[in-house]
Amino acid sequence: MGRTYAGILGPLAFTTILARSMIDTSSVESTMMLATVCLFLFAGIGYLAGQVADSIVLDAVKANFDKELQAREAAEANAG
């Protein structure tokens, strides 16, 4: 999930900087430098956020699975 978030946030930041610079009529050199820095910065932030989200979801699913498995084992032990 981290790569997906990085692949979305990085280009989104790049495009936002380009659009802002077109409105403000900034110089091409400074615009491209800022857009590139923001691309990598937000891709890194997106990667970290995606990894954290992935681990949270994985832990929640694992906990629910373990709880359901224990409930079924207890039901089988009581029935048998």
N, CA and C atoms as an extended XYZ file, in Angstrom:
240
Properties=species:S:1:pos:R:3:atomname:S:1:resname:S:1:resid:I:1 pbc="F F F"
N         0.820       -1.174        0.000 N   MET     1
C         0.000        0.000        0.000 CA  MET     1
C         0.878        1.257        0.000 C   MET     1
N         2.083        1.141        0.512 N   GLY     2
C         2.980        2.285        0.564 CA  GLY     2
C         3.364        2.795       -0.813 C   GLY     2
N         3.627        1.864       -1.724 N   ARG     3
C         3.986        2.270       -3.082 CA  ARG     3
C         2.820        2.952       -3.779 C   ARG     3
N         1.614        2.496       -3.500 N   THR     4
C         0.434        3.098       -4.106 CA  THR     4
C         0.260        4.532       -3.619 C   THR     4
N         0.370        4.743       -2.316 N   TYR     5
C         0.225        6.089       -1.762 CA  TYR     5
C         1.338        6.995       -2.282 C   TYR     5
N         2.551        6.477       -2.362 N   ALA     6
C         3.669        7.266       -2.883 CA  ALA     6
C         3.436        7.637       -4.341 C   ALA     6
N         2.895        6.693       -5.096 N   GLY     7
C         2.622        6.934       -6.510 CA  GLY     7
C         1.490        7.914       -6.749 C   GLY     7
N         0.682        8.142       -5.742 N   ILE     8
C        -0.406        9.113       -5.875 CA  ILE     8
C         0.026       10.483       -5.342 C   ILE     8
N         0.578       10.510       -4.134 N   LEU     9
C         0.901       11.795       -3.508 CA  LEU     9
C         2.052       12.530       -4.190 C   LEU     9
N         3.057       11.801       -4.643 N   GLY    10
C         4.197       12.452       -5.296 CA  GLY    10
C         3.798       13.212       -6.552 C   GLY    10
N         3.199       12.543       -7.526 N   PRO    11
C         2.774       13.263       -8.735 CA  PRO    11
C         1.709       14.330       -8.470 C   PRO    11
N         0.860       14.103       -7.467 N   LEU    12
C        -0.141       15.110       -7.119 CA  LEU    12
C         0.537       16.393       -6.628 C   LEU    12
N         1.550       16.257       -5.797 N   ALA    13
C         2.296       17.429       -5.320 CA  ALA    13
C         3.012       18.112       -6.484 C   ALA    13
N         3.603       17.334       -7.371 N   PHE    14
C         4.301       17.879       -8.536 CA  PHE    14
C         3.343       18.696       -9.397 C   PHE    14
N         2.191       18.128       -9.679 N   THR    15
C         1.200       18.803      -10.513 CA  THR    15
C         0.653       20.050       -9.832 C   THR    15
N         0.463       19.975       -8.526 N   THR    16
C        -0.035       21.142       -7.787 CA  THR    16
C         0.961       22.295       -7.850 C   THR    16
N         2.240       22.001       -7.717 N   ILE    17
C         3.263       23.043       -7.792 CA  ILE    17
C         3.300       23.633       -9.196 C   ILE    17
N         3.186       22.804      -10.216 N   LEU    18
C         3.175       23.320      -11.584 CA  LEU    18
C         1.971       24.231      -11.819 C   LEU    18
N         0.809       23.823      -11.346 N   ALA    19
C        -0.400       24.637      -11.525 CA  ALA    19
C        -0.276       25.957      -10.769 C   ALA    19
N         0.241       25.900       -9.547 N   ARG    20
C         0.413       27.124       -8.766 CA  ARG    20
C         1.383       28.069       -9.450 C   ARG    20
N         2.444       27.519      -10.012 N   SER    21
C         3.444       28.349      -10.675 CA  SER    21
C         2.912       28.955      -11.963 C   SER    21
N         2.017       28.258      -12.631 N   MET    22
C         1.409       28.829      -13.843 CA  MET    22
C         0.526       30.022      -13.486 C   MET    22
N        -0.163       29.919      -12.359 N   ILE    23
C        -1.026       31.016      -11.922 CA  ILE    23
C        -0.186       32.212      -11.477 C   ILE    23
N         0.913       31.951      -10.742 N   ASP    24
C         1.771       33.015      -10.222 CA  ASP    24
C         2.810       33.492      -11.232 C   ASP    24
N         2.890       32.842      -12.387 N   THR    25
C         3.896       33.111      -13.422 CA  THR    25
C         5.309       33.147      -12.842 C   THR    25
N         5.691       32.055      -12.179 N   SER    26
C         7.036       31.920      -11.618 CA  SER    26
C         7.995       31.470      -12.708 C   SER    26
N         9.295       31.543      -12.411 N   SER    27
C        10.299       31.122      -13.380 CA  SER    27
C        10.296       29.599      -13.516 C   SER    27
N        10.689       29.141      -14.687 N   VAL    28
C        10.667       27.707      -14.983 CA  VAL    28
C        11.659       26.946      -14.106 C   VAL    28
N        12.853       27.505      -13.922 N   GLU    29
C        13.887       26.815      -13.154 CA  GLU    29
C        13.474       26.607      -11.703 C   GLU    29
N        12.985       27.657      -11.068 N   SER    30
C        12.587       27.526       -9.669 CA  SER    30
C        11.356       26.640       -9.526 C   SER    30
N        10.467       26.719      -10.503 N   THR    31
C         9.267       25.881      -10.468 CA  THR    31
C         9.621       24.406      -10.560 C   THR    31
N        10.493       24.047      -11.493 N   MET    32
C        10.862       22.642      -11.665 CA  MET    32
C        11.643       22.116      -10.463 C   MET    32
N        12.494       22.958       -9.885 N   MET    33
C        13.249       22.535       -8.706 CA  MET    33
C        12.303       22.285       -7.536 C   MET    33
N        11.391       23.212       -7.283 N   LEU    34
C        10.441       23.057       -6.189 CA  LEU    34
C         9.511       21.872       -6.435 C   LEU    34
N         9.054       21.724       -7.672 N   ALA    35
C         8.153       20.617       -8.000 CA  ALA    35
C         8.849       19.272       -7.816 C   ALA    35
N        10.106       19.176       -8.184 N   THR    36
C        10.852       17.928       -8.033 CA  THR    36
C        11.085       17.605       -6.562 C   THR    36
N        11.445       18.624       -5.782 N   VAL    37
C        11.639       18.405       -4.343 CA  VAL    37
C        10.334       17.941       -3.705 C   VAL    37
N         9.233       18.598       -4.054 N   CYS    38
C         7.933       18.212       -3.495 CA  CYS    38
C         7.509       16.822       -3.956 C   CYS    38
N         7.851       16.467       -5.179 N   LEU    39
C         7.549       15.125       -5.688 CA  LEU    39
C         8.164       14.067       -4.784 C   LEU    39
N         9.454       14.198       -4.516 N   PHE    40
C        10.132       13.203       -3.691 CA  PHE    40
C         9.710       13.272       -2.229 C   PHE    40
N         9.499       14.476       -1.721 N   LEU    41
C         9.089       14.640       -0.332 CA  LEU    41
C         7.719       13.997       -0.094 C   LEU    41
N         6.762       14.315       -0.941 N   PHE    42
C         5.421       13.773       -0.748 CA  PHE    42
C         5.338       12.298       -1.106 C   PHE    42
N         6.187       11.829       -2.018 N   ALA    43
C         6.239       10.390       -2.288 CA  ALA    43
C         6.749        9.651       -1.048 C   ALA    43
N         7.738       10.216       -0.375 N   GLY    44
C         8.234        9.610        0.862 CA  GLY    44
C         7.187        9.611        1.955 C   GLY    44
N         6.483       10.724        2.097 N   ILE    45
C         5.410       10.801        3.088 CA  ILE    45
C         4.310        9.799        2.753 C   ILE    45
N         3.960        9.701        1.480 N   GLY    46
C         2.937        8.749        1.049 CA  GLY    46
C         3.355        7.318        1.309 C   GLY    46
N         4.637        7.017        1.072 N   TYR    47
C         5.125        5.661        1.320 CA  TYR    47
C         5.012        5.306        2.801 C   TYR    47
N         5.447        6.226        3.655 N   LEU    48
C         5.365        5.969        5.100 CA  LEU    48
C         3.916        5.837        5.560 C   LEU    48
N         3.055        6.712        5.090 N   ALA    49
C         1.636        6.640        5.465 CA  ALA    49
C         1.011        5.338        4.978 C   ALA    49
N         1.372        4.905        3.791 N   GLY    50
C         0.849        3.655        3.260 CA  GLY    50
C         1.334        2.444        4.038 C   GLY    50
N         2.589        2.458        4.434 N   GLN    51
C         3.117        1.347        5.225 CA  GLN    51
C         2.436        1.268        6.592 C   GLN    51
N         2.217        2.424        7.212 N   VAL    52
C         1.537        2.455        8.509 CA  VAL    52
C         0.103        1.960        8.353 C   VAL    52
N        -0.591        2.442        7.329 N   ALA    53
C        -1.975        2.009        7.089 CA  ALA    53
C        -2.032        0.511        6.812 C   ALA    53
N        -1.082        0.009        6.052 N   ASP    54
C        -1.039       -1.418        5.735 CA  ASP    54
C        -0.852       -2.257        6.993 C   ASP    54
N         0.039       -1.830        7.870 N   SER    55
C         0.264       -2.599        9.094 CA  SER    55
C        -0.947       -2.536       10.028 C   SER    55
N        -1.628       -1.390       10.085 N   ILE    56
C        -2.818       -1.266       10.924 CA  ILE    56
C        -3.922       -2.179       10.422 C   ILE    56
N        -4.159       -2.172        9.124 N   VAL    57
C        -5.199       -3.031        8.551 CA  VAL    57
C        -4.845       -4.502        8.742 C   VAL    57
N        -3.591       -4.845        8.508 N   LEU    58
C        -3.160       -6.232        8.657 CA  LEU    58
C        -3.329       -6.704       10.100 C   LEU    58
N        -2.951       -5.879       11.056 N   ASP    59
C        -3.119       -6.247       12.469 CA  ASP    59
C        -4.582       -6.409       12.843 C   ASP    59
N        -5.442       -5.534       12.344 N   ALA    60
C        -6.872       -5.619       12.654 CA  ALA    60
C        -7.487       -6.888       12.060 C   ALA    60
N        -7.143       -7.204       10.837 N   VAL    61
C        -7.670       -8.413       10.202 CA  VAL    61
C        -7.160       -9.652       10.917 C   VAL    61
N        -5.876       -9.655       11.279 N   LYS    62
C        -5.302      -10.801       11.989 CA  LYS    62
C        -5.969      -10.997       13.346 C   LYS    62
N        -6.228       -9.900       14.062 N   ALA    63
C        -6.878       -9.998       15.369 CA  ALA    63
C        -8.292      -10.562       15.230 C   ALA    63
N        -9.038      -10.091       14.234 N   ASN    64
C       -10.395      -10.614       14.008 CA  ASN    64
C       -10.363      -12.082       13.601 C   ASN    64
N        -9.391      -12.449       12.780 N   PHE    65
C        -9.260      -13.836       12.352 CA  PHE    65
C        -8.944      -14.739       13.542 C   PHE    65
N        -8.001      -14.309       14.382 N   ASP    66
C        -7.636      -15.102       15.556 CA  ASP    66
C        -8.813      -15.244       16.520 C   ASP    66
N        -9.563      -14.163       16.711 N   LYS    67
C       -10.727      -14.202       17.597 CA  LYS    67
C       -11.784      -15.169       17.054 C   LYS    67
N       -12.031      -15.128       15.764 N   GLU    68
C       -13.011      -16.032       15.147 CA  GLU    68
C       -12.532      -17.487       15.232 C   GLU    68
N       -11.249      -17.710       15.021 N   LEU    69
C       -10.696      -19.062       15.103 CA  LEU    69
C       -10.820      -19.616       16.522 C   LEU    69
N       -10.541      -18.812       17.512 N   GLN    70
C       -10.682      -19.259       18.900 CA  GLN    70
C       -12.136      -19.546       19.248 C   GLN    70
N       -13.057      -18.734       18.742 N   ALA    71
C       -14.470      -18.958       18.994 CA  ALA    71
C       -14.928      -20.287       18.373 C   ALA    71
N       -14.466      -20.569       17.165 N   ARG    72
C       -14.842      -21.833       16.506 CA  ARG    72
C       -14.246      -23.041       17.205 C   ARG    72
N       -12.994      -22.902       17.674 N   GLU    73
C       -12.359      -24.008       18.388 CA  GLU    73
C       -13.078      -24.260       19.711 C   GLU    73
N       -13.483      -23.200       20.382 N   ALA    74
C       -14.219      -23.361       21.636 CA  ALA    74
C       -15.582      -23.996       21.388 C   ALA    74
N       -16.239      -23.624       20.298 N   ALA    75
C       -17.545      -24.202       19.966 CA  ALA    75
C       -17.407      -25.687       19.631 C   ALA    75
N       -16.340      -26.054       18.926 N   GLU    76
C       -16.106      -27.458       18.582 CA  GLU    76
C       -15.773      -28.265       19.824 C   GLU    76
N       -15.022      -27.676       20.750 N   ALA    77
C       -14.653      -28.375       21.985 CA  ALA    77
C       -15.890      -28.610       22.844 C   ALA    77
N       -16.819      -27.660       22.883 N   ASN    78
C       -18.053      -27.792       23.668 CA  ASN    78
C       -19.014      -28.782       23.012 C   ASN    78
N       -18.992      -28.840       21.680 N   ALA    79
C       -19.921      -29.738       20.972 CA  ALA    79
C       -19.401      -31.189       21.023 C   ALA    79
N       -18.107      -31.341       21.057 N   GLY    80
C       -17.516      -32.677       20.972 CA  GLY    80
C       -17.227      -33.252       22.279 C   GLY    80
